[in-house]
């Protein structure tokens, strides 16, 4: 009887400690990137509001131009853009994203991708839409208008999205967003993974317009290289 009582007490204590451990766990904290800041002429950036409230700045992530490539290391989740890069009417914005070492800075996959329809960027009234890929085969379409709005939940799997062979291994994604007529679409590695009616996006609380600045978006604690960022008109 005494043995059973002790066993129950030990089991209860183990459950309590396990619960405390889980309660203390949370999302991985934003890193502080050494030598951070924006080191590409004409480019600007803005971290997410929660990170700003925590006292972080764009200098806690790093954006470096290396010839025609952009090397990005985060820190807080951040959006980068050059005000000279604008798109209007029907268009496609595309780039190649290479994660040299999958999950190099994080304990789980984090996304990166293309931003379009940027208006009032850098302000509390900013609006934009992005499509981003994860190195585990998932993607996400999300916007700010100025509050965040989800278009495909917190992400979903698609066979078109490349999967890294393993942690620390390279993975590359070709990501594009297009506006054509009344449709706004995201293509990853040549396949349309999501498409939306423009009136559902350009509405109160979401986008001001699909015309606007384009750029790139990175989740927190992510390390990748962007090449061949370009605008294509029909």
GROMACS elastic network, one bead per residue, 0.5 to 0.9 nm:
[ bonds ]
;  ai    aj funct       b0    kb
    1     4     6  0.51146   500
    1     5     6  0.61758   500
    1     6     6  0.86854   500
    2     5     6  0.50182   500
    2     6     6  0.62132   500
    2     7     6  0.85750   500
    3     6     6  0.51810   500
    3     7     6  0.61369   500
    3     8     6  0.86611   500
    4     8     6  0.61838   500
    4     9     6  0.86317   500
    5     8     6  0.51869   500
    5     9     6  0.62557   500
    5    10     6  0.86877   500
    6     9     6  0.50299   500
    6    10     6  0.61068   500
    6    11     6  0.85056   500
    7    10     6  0.51572   500
    7    11     6  0.60852   500
    7    12     6  0.85221   500
    8    11     6  0.50694   500
    8    12     6  0.60648   500
    8    13     6  0.85498   500
    9    12     6  0.50620   500
    9    13     6  0.61241   500
    9    14     6  0.85962   500
   10    13     6  0.50271   500
   10    14     6  0.61262   500
   10    15     6  0.86304   500
   11    14     6  0.50725   500
   11    15     6  0.62458   500
   11    16     6  0.86074   500
   12    15     6  0.51509   500
   12    16     6  0.61666   500
   12    17     6  0.86764   500
   13    17     6  0.61346   500
   13    18     6  0.84890   500
   14    17     6  0.51710   500
   14    18     6  0.60520   500
   14    19     6  0.85140   500
   15    18     6  0.50554   500
   15    19     6  0.60747   500
   15    20     6  0.85720   500
   16    19     6  0.51067   500
   16    20     6  0.61880   500
   16    21     6  0.86396   500
   17    20     6  0.50011   500
   17    21     6  0.61363   500
   17    22     6  0.86899   500
   18    21     6  0.50697   500
   18    22     6  0.63217   500
   18    23     6  0.85622   500
   19    22     6  0.51999   500
   19    23     6  0.60582   500
   19    24     6  0.86424   500
   20    24     6  0.62195   500
   20    25     6  0.87338   500
   21    24     6  0.52260   500
   21    25     6  0.64379   500
   22    25     6  0.50709   500
   22    26     6  0.80570   500
   23    26     6  0.76857   500
   25    28     6  0.85050   500
   26    29     6  0.80796   500
   27    30     6  0.89251   500
   28    31     6  0.87282   500
   28   106     6  0.72670   500
   28   107     6  0.74990   500
   28   108     6  0.89756   500
   28   220     6  0.89848   500
   28   221     6  0.84187   500
   29    75     6  0.88492   500
   29    76     6  0.87222   500
   29   220     6  0.86379   500
   29   221     6  0.83546   500
   30    51     6  0.81995   500
   30    60     6  0.88145   500
   30    74     6  0.79310   500
   30    75     6  0.51724   500
   30    76     6  0.52845   500
   30    77     6  0.81925   500
   30   220     6  0.62193   500
   30   221     6  0.62043   500
   31    60     6  0.74912   500
   31    61     6  0.82600   500
   31    74     6  0.70651   500
   31    76     6  0.69451   500
   31   105     6  0.85041   500
   31   220     6  0.78706   500
   31   221     6  0.61730   500
   32    36     6  0.81515   500
   32    56     6  0.85033   500
   32    59     6  0.84599   500
   32    61     6  0.69214   500
   32    74     6  0.78381   500
   32    75     6  0.53845   500
   32    76     6  0.79749   500
   33    36     6  0.54861   500
   33    37     6  0.88303   500
   33    59     6  0.77635   500
   33    60     6  0.51588   500
   33    61     6  0.53517   500
   33    62     6  0.66666   500
   33    73     6  0.71998   500
   33    74     6  0.66043   500
   33    75     6  0.57814   500
   34    59     6  0.86899   500
   34    60     6  0.74047   500
   34    61     6  0.80921   500
   34    62     6  0.80854   500
   35    59     6  0.77979   500
   35    60     6  0.82578   500
   35    61     6  0.84323   500
   35    62     6  0.71176   500
   36    39     6  0.85307   500
   36    58     6  0.75906   500
   36    60     6  0.54304   500
   36    61     6  0.50545   500
   36    63     6  0.73369   500
   36    64     6  0.89496   500
   36    73     6  0.83548   500
   36    74     6  0.87476   500
   36    75     6  0.88706   500
   37    57     6  0.86971   500
   37    58     6  0.58318   500
   37    60     6  0.67609   500
   37    61     6  0.60171   500
   37    63     6  0.62716   500
   37    64     6  0.81937   500
   38    41     6  0.82792   500
   38    43     6  0.70712   500
   38    44     6  0.69718   500
   38    45     6  0.75578   500
   38    58     6  0.74339   500
   38    59     6  0.72585   500
   38    61     6  0.81231   500
   38    62     6  0.60588   500
   38    64     6  0.64045   500
   38    65     6  0.87937   500
   38    80     6  0.88791   500
   39    43     6  0.80475   500
   39    62     6  0.76900   500
   39    63     6  0.58007   500
   39    65     6  0.63994   500
   40    43     6  0.58049   500
   40    44     6  0.86051   500
   40    63     6  0.70947   500
   40    64     6  0.58022   500
   40    65     6  0.51378   500
   40    66     6  0.86211   500
   40    70     6  0.83320   500
   41    44     6  0.88239   500
   41    65     6  0.83383   500
   41    82     6  0.86521   500
   42    81     6  0.85764   500
   42    82     6  0.57228   500
   42    83     6  0.74416   500
   42    84     6  0.78913   500
   43    80     6  0.69069   500
   43    81     6  0.55560   500
   43    83     6  0.72374   500
   43    84     6  0.88571   500
   44    58     6  0.89633   500
   44    79     6  0.84664   500
   44    80     6  0.57302   500
   44    81     6  0.54950   500
   44    82     6  0.60638   500
   44    83     6  0.78676   500
   44   122     6  0.81860   500
   45    58     6  0.65314   500
   45    78     6  0.67413   500
   45    79     6  0.54855   500
   45    81     6  0.62485   500
   45    82     6  0.86066   500
   45   121     6  0.85333   500
   45   122     6  0.70443   500
   46    49     6  0.87283   500
   46    57     6  0.78871   500
   46    58     6  0.62652   500
   46    77     6  0.86506   500
   46    78     6  0.56137   500
   46    79     6  0.55335   500
   46    80     6  0.67761   500
   46   121     6  0.80031   500
   46   122     6  0.57372   500
   46   123     6  0.86804   500
   47    50     6  0.84058   500
   47    51     6  0.65770   500
   47    52     6  0.66774   500
   47    56     6  0.80668   500
   47    57     6  0.66617   500
   47    58     6  0.60963   500
   47    61     6  0.87991   500
   47    76     6  0.62280   500
   47    77     6  0.56796   500
   47    79     6  0.64359   500
   47    80     6  0.88930   500
   47   122     6  0.88943   500
   48    51     6  0.55565   500
   48    52     6  0.64245   500
   48    53     6  0.89029   500
   48    76     6  0.72745   500
   48    77     6  0.60081   500
   48    78     6  0.61558   500
   48    79     6  0.81634   500
   49    53     6  0.61758   500
   49    54     6  0.86244   500
   49   124     6  0.88072   500
   50    53     6  0.51435   500
   50    54     6  0.63611   500
   50    55     6  0.89224   500
   51    55     6  0.65049   500
   51    56     6  0.54991   500
   51    57     6  0.75939   500
   51    76     6  0.62909   500
   51    77     6  0.78957   500
   52    55     6  0.51281   500
   52    56     6  0.51130   500
   52    57     6  0.62472   500
   52    76     6  0.89052   500
   53    56     6  0.73857   500
   56    59     6  0.78130   500
   56    60     6  0.64004   500
   56    75     6  0.88849   500
   56    76     6  0.74847   500
   57    60     6  0.56412   500
   57    61     6  0.78667   500
   57    76     6  0.80888   500
   58    61     6  0.56371   500
   58    62     6  0.76771   500
   58    75     6  0.85756   500
   58    76     6  0.79557   500
   58    78     6  0.76062   500
   59    62     6  0.67137   500
   59    75     6  0.87800   500
   60    74     6  0.71744   500
   60    75     6  0.54544   500
   60    76     6  0.68200   500
   61    72     6  0.76844   500
   61    73     6  0.58017   500
   61    76     6  0.64605   500
   61    77     6  0.83538   500
   61    78     6  0.78849   500
   61   220     6  0.87463   500
   61   221     6  0.87645   500
   62    71     6  0.78016   500
   62    72     6  0.56600   500
   62    73     6  0.51013   500
   62    74     6  0.63021   500
   62    75     6  0.78614   500
   63    70     6  0.67444   500
   63    71     6  0.58068   500
   63    73     6  0.66886   500
   63    74     6  0.85518   500
   63    80     6  0.83171   500
   64    69     6  0.84047   500
   64    70     6  0.56058   500
   64    71     6  0.51206   500
   64    72     6  0.65227   500
   64    73     6  0.88609   500
   65    68     6  0.70285   500
   65    69     6  0.58452   500
   65    71     6  0.62907   500
   65    72     6  0.88355   500
   66    69     6  0.51034   500
   66    70     6  0.59074   500
   66    71     6  0.71025   500
   67    70     6  0.79106   500
   68   226     6  0.87940   500
   68   227     6  0.65990   500
   68   228     6  0.72342   500
   68   229     6  0.86172   500
   69   225     6  0.68010   500
   69   226     6  0.56464   500
   69   228     6  0.73100   500
   69   229     6  0.84577   500
   70   224     6  0.85430   500
   70   225     6  0.56852   500
   70   226     6  0.50362   500
   70   227     6  0.65859   500
   71   223     6  0.78132   500
   71   224     6  0.62394   500
   71   226     6  0.64526   500
   71   227     6  0.89902   500
   72   218     6  0.81236   500
   72   222     6  0.77804   500
   72   223     6  0.58037   500
   72   224     6  0.55597   500
   72   225     6  0.61227   500
   72   226     6  0.77461   500
   73   105     6  0.89496   500
   73   218     6  0.85887   500
   73   220     6  0.86056   500
   73   221     6  0.71361   500
   73   222     6  0.57213   500
   73   224     6  0.66922   500
   73   225     6  0.87901   500
   74    77     6  0.66250   500
   74    78     6  0.75849   500
   74   105     6  0.86359   500
   74   218     6  0.73755   500
   74   219     6  0.73761   500
   74   220     6  0.53426   500
   74   222     6  0.52007   500
   74   223     6  0.65253   500
   75    78     6  0.82380   500
   75   219     6  0.84551   500
   75   220     6  0.53056   500
   75   221     6  0.50459   500
   75   222     6  0.73896   500
   76   218     6  0.86738   500
   76   219     6  0.71509   500
   76   221     6  0.67283   500
   77   217     6  0.78485   500
   77   218     6  0.56890   500
   77   221     6  0.75068   500
   77   222     6  0.85417   500
   78   216     6  0.86628   500
   78   217     6  0.60575   500
   78   218     6  0.55285   500
   78   219     6  0.65275   500
   78   220     6  0.72839   500
   79   115     6  0.79601   500
   79   215     6  0.73528   500
   79   216     6  0.58939   500
   79   218     6  0.63967   500
   79   219     6  0.87160   500
   80   115     6  0.86409   500
   80   214     6  0.88140   500
   80   215     6  0.57205   500
   80   216     6  0.54113   500
   80   217     6  0.63577   500
   80   218     6  0.84393   500
   81    84     6  0.86131   500
   81    85     6  0.74940   500
   81   115     6  0.84467   500
   81   118     6  0.87947   500
   81   121     6  0.85516   500
   81   213     6  0.72489   500
   81   214     6  0.63486   500
   81   216     6  0.65579   500
   81   217     6  0.88623   500
   82    85     6  0.55137   500
   82    86     6  0.84805   500
   82   213     6  0.75502   500
   82   214     6  0.76543   500
   82   215     6  0.68972   500
   83    86     6  0.69500   500
   83   121     6  0.88821   500
   83   213     6  0.62166   500
   83   214     6  0.81890   500
   84   213     6  0.76186   500
   85   212     6  0.84397   500
   85   213     6  0.56356   500
   85   214     6  0.59429   500
   85   215     6  0.75635   500
   85   231     6  0.83573   500
   86   116     6  0.86753   500
   86   117     6  0.85202   500
   86   118     6  0.84506   500
   86   211     6  0.75754   500
   86   212     6  0.53619   500
   86   214     6  0.58909   500
   86   231     6  0.85446   500
   87    90     6  0.81483   500
   87    91     6  0.66987   500
   87    92     6  0.84354   500
   87    93     6  0.83110   500
   87   116     6  0.79583   500
   87   117     6  0.77257   500
   87   210     6  0.83232   500
   87   211     6  0.57169   500
   87   212     6  0.55822   500
   87   213     6  0.62498   500
   87   214     6  0.69205   500
   87   231     6  0.73881   500
   87   233     6  0.87835   500
   88    91     6  0.68914   500
   88   117     6  0.87119   500
   88   179     6  0.88527   500
   88   210     6  0.73266   500
   88   212     6  0.65578   500
   88   213     6  0.89026   500
   89   179     6  0.72394   500
   89   180     6  0.77174   500
   89   181     6  0.80949   500
   89   210     6  0.77320   500
   89   211     6  0.64319   500
   89   233     6  0.88241   500
   90   178     6  0.73605   500
   90   179     6  0.50037   500
   90   181     6  0.66088   500
   90   211     6  0.88931   500
   90   233     6  0.66622   500
   90   234     6  0.68854   500
   91   177     6  0.83524   500
   91   178     6  0.55641   500
   91   179     6  0.53811   500
   91   180     6  0.67266   500
   91   231     6  0.69964   500
   91   232     6  0.57733   500
   91   234     6  0.64424   500
   92   176     6  0.66046   500
   92   177     6  0.55973   500
   92   179     6  0.64665   500
   92   180     6  0.84517   500
   92   230     6  0.82618   500
   92   231     6  0.57883   500
   92   232     6  0.50812   500
   92   233     6  0.64499   500
   92   234     6  0.82006   500
   93   114     6  0.73473   500
   93   115     6  0.82998   500
   93   116     6  0.75218   500
   93   175     6  0.84501   500
   93   176     6  0.54489   500
   93   177     6  0.54166   500
   93   178     6  0.63470   500
   93   214     6  0.74313   500
   93   215     6  0.86276   500
   93   229     6  0.73309   500
   93   230     6  0.57214   500
   93   232     6  0.63035   500
   93   233     6  0.89129   500
   94   114     6  0.69388   500
   94   174     6  0.73124   500
   94   175     6  0.56367   500
   94   177     6  0.64807   500
   94   178     6  0.85272   500
   94   187     6  0.88595   500
   94   228     6  0.75084   500
   94   229     6  0.56669   500
   94   230     6  0.55873   500
   94   231     6  0.66809   500
   94   232     6  0.80653   500
   95   113     6  0.82031   500
   95   114     6  0.73972   500
   95   173     6  0.84749   500
   95   174     6  0.59584   500
   95   175     6  0.57127   500
   95   176     6  0.65416   500
   95   216     6  0.89340   500
   95   226     6  0.66578   500
   95   227     6  0.59155   500
   95   228     6  0.50837   500
   95   230     6  0.64863   500
   96   113     6  0.88259   500
   96   172     6  0.70452   500
   96   173     6  0.57905   500
   96   175     6  0.62606   500
   96   176     6  0.87511   500
   96   225     6  0.80861   500
   96   226     6  0.56616   500
   96   227     6  0.51968   500
   96   228     6  0.61302   500
   96   229     6  0.71126   500
   97   112     6  0.76150   500
   97   113     6  0.74024   500
   97   133     6  0.89883   500
   97   171     6  0.84073   500
   97   172     6  0.56108   500
   97   173     6  0.52297   500
   97   174     6  0.63314   500
   97   175     6  0.74702   500
   97   224     6  0.65849   500
   97   225     6  0.56977   500
   97   227     6  0.66270   500
   98   101     6  0.88502   500
   98   170     6  0.71354   500
   98   171     6  0.58675   500
   98   173     6  0.64869   500
   98   174     6  0.87734   500
   98   223     6  0.88522   500
   98   224     6  0.54492   500
   98   225     6  0.51371   500
   98   226     6  0.65402   500
   98   227     6  0.82463   500
   99   102     6  0.58080   500
   99   103     6  0.83666   500
   99   104     6  0.85846   500
   99   135     6  0.78368   500
   99   164     6  0.89289   500
   99   169     6  0.82914   500
   99   170     6  0.56102   500
   99   171     6  0.53738   500
   99   172     6  0.62377   500
   99   173     6  0.86165   500
   99   222     6  0.84261   500
   99   223     6  0.63529   500
   99   225     6  0.64914   500
  100   104     6  0.82916   500
  100   168     6  0.75756   500
  100   169     6  0.66414   500
  100   171     6  0.65797   500
  100   172     6  0.82258   500
  100   223     6  0.77371   500
  100   224     6  0.65007   500
  100   225     6  0.78059   500
  101   104     6  0.52254   500
  101   105     6  0.87902   500
  101   164     6  0.87701   500
  101   166     6  0.89436   500
  101   167     6  0.69444   500
  101   170     6  0.50095   500
  101   171     6  0.75842   500
  101   223     6  0.79109   500
  101   224     6  0.83275   500
  102   105     6  0.84246   500
  102   106     6  0.89009   500
  102   109     6  0.76491   500
  102   135     6  0.66402   500
  102   136     6  0.88754   500
  102   164     6  0.64828   500
  102   165     6  0.87343   500
  102   166     6  0.71115   500
  102   167     6  0.51654   500
  102   169     6  0.53631   500
  102   170     6  0.58601   500
  102   171     6  0.67255   500
  102   222     6  0.89695   500
  102   223     6  0.84842   500
  103   106     6  0.51401   500
  103   107     6  0.64121   500
  103   108     6  0.62625   500
  103   109     6  0.58156   500
  103   110     6  0.75340   500
  103   135     6  0.81935   500
  103   167     6  0.59466   500
  103   168     6  0.64355   500
  103   169     6  0.86163   500
  103   221     6  0.87304   500
  103   222     6  0.73752   500
  103   223     6  0.82537   500
  104   107     6  0.82284   500
  104   167     6  0.74713   500
  104   168     6  0.60207   500
  104   169     6  0.89293   500
  104   221     6  0.85159   500
  104   222     6  0.73379   500
  104   223     6  0.69939   500
  105   108     6  0.89350   500
  105   221     6  0.53600   500
  105   222     6  0.58304   500
  105   223     6  0.69299   500
  106   109     6  0.70629   500
  106   110     6  0.76339   500
  106   220     6  0.85302   500
  106   221     6  0.57947   500
  106   222     6  0.69939   500
  109   134     6  0.59579   500
  109   135     6  0.63110   500
  109   136     6  0.65873   500
  109   222     6  0.87034   500
  110   133     6  0.81358   500
  110   134     6  0.57186   500
  110   135     6  0.76046   500
  110   218     6  0.81255   500
  110   219     6  0.58630   500
  110   220     6  0.72236   500
  110   221     6  0.76370   500
  110   222     6  0.65321   500
  111   132     6  0.54554   500
  111   133     6  0.50288   500
  111   135     6  0.74715   500
  111   138     6  0.85661   500
  111   139     6  0.73650   500
  111   140     6  0.77954   500
  111   217     6  0.83655   500
  111   218     6  0.63255   500
  111   219     6  0.55997   500
  111   220     6  0.85903   500
  111   222     6  0.78420   500
  112   131     6  0.79210   500
  112   133     6  0.57174   500
  112   134     6  0.70003   500
  112   216     6  0.75049   500
  112   217     6  0.55018   500
  112   219     6  0.61547   500
  112   222     6  0.81278   500
  112   224     6  0.82369   500
  113   130     6  0.67169   500
  113   131     6  0.55263   500
  113   133     6  0.62231   500
  113   173     6  0.88637   500
  113   175     6  0.65026   500
  113   176     6  0.82659   500
  113   215     6  0.87589   500
  113   216     6  0.56969   500
  113   217     6  0.52869   500
  113   218     6  0.66854   500
  114   129     6  0.83555   500
  114   130     6  0.54122   500
  114   131     6  0.55888   500
  114   132     6  0.64107   500
  114   175     6  0.66816   500
  114   176     6  0.65388   500
  114   177     6  0.67487   500
  114   186     6  0.89982   500
  114   214     6  0.75840   500
  114   215     6  0.61400   500
  114   217     6  0.61036   500
  115   118     6  0.73334   500
  115   128     6  0.67377   500
  115   129     6  0.56638   500
  115   131     6  0.68596   500
  115   132     6  0.86981   500
  115   143     6  0.89997   500
  115   177     6  0.78329   500
  115   213     6  0.81807   500
  115   214     6  0.52760   500
  115   216     6  0.50692   500
  115   217     6  0.62304   500
  116   128     6  0.59792   500
  116   129     6  0.55100   500
  116   130     6  0.62674   500
  116   131     6  0.89089   500
  116   177     6  0.72637   500
  116   178     6  0.85710   500
  116   210     6  0.72217   500
  116   211     6  0.80116   500
  116   212     6  0.68503   500
  116   213     6  0.62049   500
  116   215     6  0.65553   500
  116   216     6  0.83990   500
  117   127     6  0.72721   500
  117   129     6  0.61409   500
  117   130     6  0.86803   500
  117   207     6  0.72824   500
  117   208     6  0.80068   500
  117   209     6  0.62355   500
  117   211     6  0.52284   500
  117   213     6  0.57967   500
  117   214     6  0.63754   500
  118   121     6  0.61223   500
  118   126     6  0.71854   500
  118   127     6  0.56626   500
  118   129     6  0.73159   500
  118   207     6  0.83726   500
  118   208     6  0.86249   500
  118   209     6  0.82384   500
  118   210     6  0.78032   500
  118   211     6  0.75218   500
  118   214     6  0.60435   500
  118   215     6  0.82145   500
  119   122     6  0.89271   500
  119   125     6  0.82561   500
  119   126     6  0.56253   500
  119   127     6  0.53534   500
  119   128     6  0.65659   500
  119   207     6  0.82260   500
  119   208     6  0.70424   500
  119   209     6  0.77503   500
  119   210     6  0.89770   500
  119   211     6  0.81741   500
  119   212     6  0.56562   500
  119   213     6  0.65985   500
  120   123     6  0.58609   500
  120   124     6  0.80813   500
  120   125     6  0.60956   500
  120   127     6  0.66870   500
  120   128     6  0.89998   500
  121   124     6  0.81950   500
  121   125     6  0.76037   500
  121   127     6  0.68620   500
  121   128     6  0.80500   500
  121   213     6  0.82617   500
  122   125     6  0.82024   500
  122   126     6  0.64302   500
  123   126     6  0.53878   500
  123   146     6  0.88853   500
  124   146     6  0.66056   500
  125   144     6  0.89812   500
  125   145     6  0.70776   500
  125   146     6  0.51104   500
  125   147     6  0.86268   500
  126   144     6  0.70048   500
  126   145     6  0.62729   500
  126   146     6  0.52131   500
  126   147     6  0.88010   500
  126   207     6  0.88774   500
  126   208     6  0.89927   500
  127   143     6  0.71749   500
  127   146     6  0.52635   500
  127   147     6  0.83079   500
  127   205     6  0.89131   500
  127   206     6  0.68897   500
  127   207     6  0.54813   500
  127   208     6  0.66738   500
  127   209     6  0.86292   500
  128   142     6  0.86664   500
  128   143     6  0.55536   500
  128   144     6  0.54305   500
  128   145     6  0.66589   500
  128   146     6  0.82430   500
  128   206     6  0.81140   500
  128   207     6  0.61978   500
  128   208     6  0.83010   500
  128   209     6  0.86880   500
  128   210     6  0.82694   500
  128   212     6  0.83939   500
  128   213     6  0.85001   500
  128   214     6  0.85548   500
  129   141     6  0.74073   500
  129   142     6  0.59084   500
  129   144     6  0.65512   500
  129   145     6  0.86078   500
  129   201     6  0.88188   500
  129   206     6  0.88337   500
  129   207     6  0.75350   500
  129   210     6  0.86318   500
  130   140     6  0.81380   500
  130   141     6  0.57295   500
  130   142     6  0.55667   500
  130   143     6  0.60596   500
  130   144     6  0.88926   500
  130   177     6  0.79560   500
  130   186     6  0.86862   500
  130   216     6  0.79784   500
  130   217     6  0.71302   500
  131   139     6  0.72025   500
  131   140     6  0.57289   500
  131   142     6  0.66157   500
  131   143     6  0.87751   500
  131   175     6  0.77546   500
  131   176     6  0.79266   500
  131   177     6  0.71310   500
  131   185     6  0.89879   500
  131   186     6  0.62924   500
  131   187     6  0.85675   500
  131   188     6  0.89759   500
  131   217     6  0.84701   500
  132   138     6  0.87336   500
  132   139     6  0.55710   500
  132   140     6  0.53899   500
  132   141     6  0.65287   500
  132   142     6  0.84838   500
  132   175     6  0.74836   500
  132   186     6  0.89331   500
  132   188     6  0.88066   500
  132   217     6  0.75129   500
  132   218     6  0.81426   500
  133   136     6  0.84769   500
  133   137     6  0.73720   500
  133   138     6  0.59891   500
  133   140     6  0.65043   500
  133   155     6  0.89164   500
  133   161     6  0.68994   500
  133   162     6  0.85774   500
  133   173     6  0.71867   500
  133   175     6  0.77548   500
  133   188     6  0.78209   500
  134   137     6  0.59203   500
  134   138     6  0.51735   500
  134   139     6  0.57420   500
  134   140     6  0.82281   500
  134   155     6  0.89985   500
  134   161     6  0.77096   500
  134   162     6  0.82286   500
  134   163     6  0.79820   500
  134   173     6  0.87644   500
  135   138     6  0.71693   500
  135   139     6  0.88908   500
  135   161     6  0.76785   500
  135   162     6  0.63754   500
  135   163     6  0.50539   500
  135   164     6  0.55313   500
  135   170     6  0.88373   500
  135   171     6  0.62907   500
  135   172     6  0.79271   500
  135   173     6  0.82376   500
  136   139     6  0.89381   500
  136   157     6  0.83661   500
  136   161     6  0.78820   500
  136   162     6  0.70764   500
  136   164     6  0.62814   500
  136   165     6  0.89887   500
  137   156     6  0.83439   500
  137   157     6  0.56448   500
  137   158     6  0.61692   500
  137   159     6  0.67583   500
  137   160     6  0.75475   500
  137   162     6  0.53544   500
  137   164     6  0.82014   500
  138   155     6  0.62574   500
  138   156     6  0.51182   500
  138   158     6  0.59428   500
  138   159     6  0.84286   500
  138   161     6  0.63275   500
  138   162     6  0.84437   500
  138   163     6  0.84982   500
  139   152     6  0.87385   500
  139   154     6  0.86966   500
  139   155     6  0.52879   500
  139   156     6  0.56690   500
  139   157     6  0.64081   500
  139   158     6  0.72659   500
  139   161     6  0.72562   500
  139   188     6  0.87223   500
  139   193     6  0.83842   500
  140   150     6  0.84117   500
  140   151     6  0.78249   500
  140   152     6  0.62611   500
  140   153     6  0.74996   500
  140   154     6  0.64695   500
  140   156     6  0.66455   500
  141   150     6  0.67003   500
  141   151     6  0.54493   500
  141   152     6  0.58415   500
  141   153     6  0.80540   500
  141   154     6  0.84151   500
  141   155     6  0.72946   500
  141   186     6  0.80617   500
  141   194     6  0.80144   500
  142   148     6  0.72123   500
  142   149     6  0.59617   500
  142   151     6  0.55528   500
  142   152     6  0.74030   500
  142   153     6  0.83324   500
  142   154     6  0.85975   500
  143   146     6  0.83473   500
  143   147     6  0.80840   500
  143   148     6  0.55824   500
  143   149     6  0.52292   500
  143   150     6  0.64656   500
  143   151     6  0.76644   500
  143   201     6  0.89338   500
  143   206     6  0.71553   500
  143   207     6  0.77957   500
  144   147     6  0.51202   500
  144   149     6  0.60152   500
  144   150     6  0.88083   500
  144   205     6  0.83578   500
  144   206     6  0.64408   500
  144   207     6  0.73910   500
  145   148     6  0.63189   500
  145   149     6  0.73815   500
  145   204     6  0.81623   500
  145   205     6  0.52304   500
  145   207     6  0.54692   500
  145   208     6  0.76054   500
  146   149     6  0.88344   500
  146   205     6  0.69130   500
  146   206     6  0.70556   500
  146   207     6  0.83130   500
  147   205     6  0.71874   500
  147   206     6  0.77743   500
  148   205     6  0.89577   500
  148   206     6  0.81767   500
  149   205     6  0.84767   500
  149   206     6  0.71372   500
  150   153     6  0.54531   500
  150   154     6  0.72264   500
  151   154     6  0.85494   500
  151   155     6  0.88835   500
  151   196     6  0.86661   500
  152   155     6  0.58805   500
  152   156     6  0.71317   500
  152   194     6  0.84202   500
  153   156     6  0.76158   500
  157   160     6  0.87566   500
  157   161     6  0.76860   500
  158   161     6  0.57356   500
  158   162     6  0.88537   500
  158   193     6  0.70303   500
  159   162     6  0.74895   500
  160   187     6  0.89336   500
  160   188     6  0.63814   500
  160   189     6  0.61702   500
  160   190     6  0.77958   500
  160   191     6  0.62209   500
  160   192     6  0.85612   500
  160   193     6  0.75975   500
  161   173     6  0.70090   500
  161   174     6  0.89210   500
  161   188     6  0.62468   500
  161   189     6  0.67296   500
  161   191     6  0.87950   500
  161   193     6  0.88013   500
  162   171     6  0.68376   500
  162   172     6  0.69095   500
  162   173     6  0.64552   500
  162   188     6  0.88388   500
  162   189     6  0.79263   500
  163   166     6  0.82492   500
  163   171     6  0.66231   500
  163   172     6  0.85547   500
  164   167     6  0.72448   500
  164   168     6  0.84569   500
  164   169     6  0.60731   500
  164   170     6  0.61107   500
  164   172     6  0.82288   500
  165   168     6  0.86502   500
  165   169     6  0.60693   500
  165   170     6  0.76152   500
  165   171     6  0.78056   500
  166   169     6  0.54119   500
  166   170     6  0.82938   500
  167   170     6  0.85244   500
  173   188     6  0.67520   500
  173   189     6  0.61309   500
  174   187     6  0.80626   500
  174   188     6  0.55780   500
  174   190     6  0.73737   500
  175   186     6  0.74393   500
  175   187     6  0.58567   500
  175   189     6  0.63626   500
  175   190     6  0.80701   500
  176   185     6  0.82879   500
  176   186     6  0.57950   500
  176   187     6  0.50632   500
  176   188     6  0.63807   500
  176   189     6  0.84407   500
  176   190     6  0.84564   500
  177   184     6  0.73093   500
  177   185     6  0.56442   500
  177   187     6  0.61955   500
  177   188     6  0.87940   500
  178   183     6  0.81105   500
  178   184     6  0.57060   500
  178   185     6  0.52741   500
  178   186     6  0.64972   500
  178   187     6  0.80178   500
  179   182     6  0.74920   500
  179   183     6  0.59011   500
  179   185     6  0.65865   500
  179   198     6  0.83379   500
  179   210     6  0.74179   500
  180   183     6  0.53639   500
  180   184     6  0.64797   500
  180   185     6  0.82278   500
  180   234     6  0.89053   500
  181   184     6  0.81692   500
  181   198     6  0.82004   500
  182   196     6  0.83488   500
  182   197     6  0.57398   500
  182   199     6  0.73429   500
  183   195     6  0.65856   500
  183   196     6  0.56342   500
  183   198     6  0.53220   500
  183   199     6  0.87471   500
  184   194     6  0.84288   500
  184   195     6  0.56235   500
  184   196     6  0.52272   500
  184   197     6  0.63585   500
  184   198     6  0.59743   500
  184   201     6  0.85802   500
  184   210     6  0.84673   500
  185   192     6  0.67934   500
  185   193     6  0.77291   500
  185   194     6  0.56367   500
  185   196     6  0.62873   500
  185   197     6  0.88631   500
  186   191     6  0.83180   500
  186   192     6  0.57101   500
  186   193     6  0.59080   500
  186   194     6  0.53364   500
  186   195     6  0.64111   500
  187   190     6  0.58510   500
  187   191     6  0.51050   500
  187   193     6  0.56377   500
  187   194     6  0.72627   500
  187   195     6  0.89237   500
  188   191     6  0.53861   500
  188   192     6  0.64638   500
  188   193     6  0.66197   500
  189   192     6  0.85280   500
  192   195     6  0.73048   500
  196   199     6  0.86172   500
  196   200     6  0.71805   500
  196   201     6  0.75960   500
  197   200     6  0.55057   500
  197   201     6  0.69967   500
  198   201     6  0.52282   500
  198   202     6  0.60349   500
  198   203     6  0.89034   500
  198   210     6  0.79335   500
  199   202     6  0.51777   500
  199   203     6  0.65377   500
  200   203     6  0.64510   500
  200   206     6  0.86370   500
  201   204     6  0.87117   500
  201   206     6  0.60032   500
  201   207     6  0.58224   500
  201   208     6  0.86036   500
  201   209     6  0.83792   500
  201   210     6  0.84192   500
  202   205     6  0.86113   500
  202   206     6  0.61222   500
  202   208     6  0.57057   500
  202   209     6  0.55968   500
  202   210     6  0.70856   500
  203   206     6  0.54959   500
  203   207     6  0.60643   500
  203   208     6  0.68522   500
  203   209     6  0.84106   500
  204   207     6  0.73484   500
  204   208     6  0.77484   500
  205   208     6  0.84436   500
  207   210     6  0.70348   500
  208   211     6  0.84703   500
  209   212     6  0.71135   500
  214   231     6  0.87350   500
  215   229     6  0.84390   500
  216   226     6  0.86963   500
  216   229     6  0.89398   500
  218   221     6  0.86187   500
  218   222     6  0.69486   500
  218   223     6  0.87332   500
  218   224     6  0.88459   500
  219   222     6  0.63451   500
  226   229     6  0.71487   500
